[in-house]
Amino acid sequence: MATTTSITTTYAGEFAGKYIAAALLSAPTLDKGGITIVPNVKFKQVIKRVATDDIIKNATCDFDATSTITLTEKILQPEEFQVNLQLCKKDFVSDWEAISMGYSAFEVMPKNFTDFLLAHAIEKVAAAMETSIWTGVNATAGQFAGIMTQLTTDAALPSGQEVAGTTVTASNVIAELGKIVDAAPAAIYGKEDLNLYVSNNIYRAYVRALGGFAASGVGANGYDNKGTNQTINDLYFDGVRIFLANGLASNTALLAQKSNLYFATGLMNDMNQVKVLDMGDLDGSQNVRVILRFTADAKYGFATDVVTYGITNSAN
C-alpha cells in the first residue's frame, strides 16, 4: 500500500525548480556540538563513572590506603528506527513535472521532487532527534527516552538542584537564569564545557532582554548600546554559555557539562543516507520506495552534576 499522496498544486507559470517545505526544527544539539557523540555503538556501550571521597590524608611511614572508590555505570543502548515511504509514479503524471518523467509508459520519479524528498526526510529525522534527545518518551513510537525525561524519575538528582520554573518573559528571564546558575554545584561551575541549555522561548526572551531593560541591570539602551538591534553569535550568562536546544519544552532548561551528556548511534553517516528504490525493475510496479534506517540513544552521566529548570522530579 502506497503512502498517501495528495497533489493539490495549481500550475501558474514555469516551474521554478524548487519545492518549499514548512520550516522544521534544526538539530542544533547534534549539529553544533552541544552533546558528546558516541558513534560505532552496535549494541551496548557502558559509561563507567568513578566517584571518590577525600583522597588526601596525613602522611605516615607506612602505605595506608586512602579514600573509597565507587564505580557505577550508565549503559548506552541505541534503539533502531526507520523511515519507510512508498510513492506511486502515476500520482505525478498530471503534475507540473510530468515532462521530467519522460514520455515512455515506464516513468521515472521527477528528479527535482526526488531531491526534495530526500532532503525533507533527513530534515524530519533531524527534527525528531532533537526532540527525542531532550524530551523523548520511550513508549512513544519513533522516540527514545530523552535526557529531561530520564531526570524526572532520577532519585540521584539533588532537590537543591531542581529549580522551579515559571513562564519566562523578557522581563524576568535574567532573574530566572540567575536562579539556575546560583544552584550550580561548585564542582561544575567554571568548567570550560559547561552549558546552560535553554528552550526556544527562553533564548528569545534573553535576546529581547539584552535589548534594554534598565530594571534588570542591562541598561536602557541594551547590550552594546544597540537596543533591540542585537546580533550576537554567542550568548553567555554569568560566564556560562547559553545553548539553544530546540528540543527542550517551553520554559525548561538544563545546566550541565557537555562531557556529562551523551548521544550514541551506530554510524553517524546512517543518518545522512536515504535509499531510493525504483520497484519497476523488481516487481513491475509503478512504486518508488524511500528507506532510511538508523539507531539512537541519549544518556547523562551524573545527575548530581546538573541543574534542572521547569521539570518535576517524581523521585524526590
Secondary structure, DSSP 8 states (H G I E B T S, - for coil): ------------SS--S----------HHHHTT-SEEE---SS-EEEEEEEE--------SS------EEEEEEEE--EEEEEEEEEEGGGGTTSGGGGGG-SSSS----HHHHHHHHHHHHHHHHHHHHHHHHH--TTSTT----HHHHHTT-TTS-GGGEE------TTTHHHHHHHHHHT--TTTTT-TTEEEEE-HHHHHHHHHHTT--GGGTS-TT-GGG-TT----SS-EETTEEEEE-TTS-TT-EEEEEGGGEEEE-S-GGGGG--EEEETHHHHS-SEEEEEEEEEEEEEES-GGG-EEES---TT-
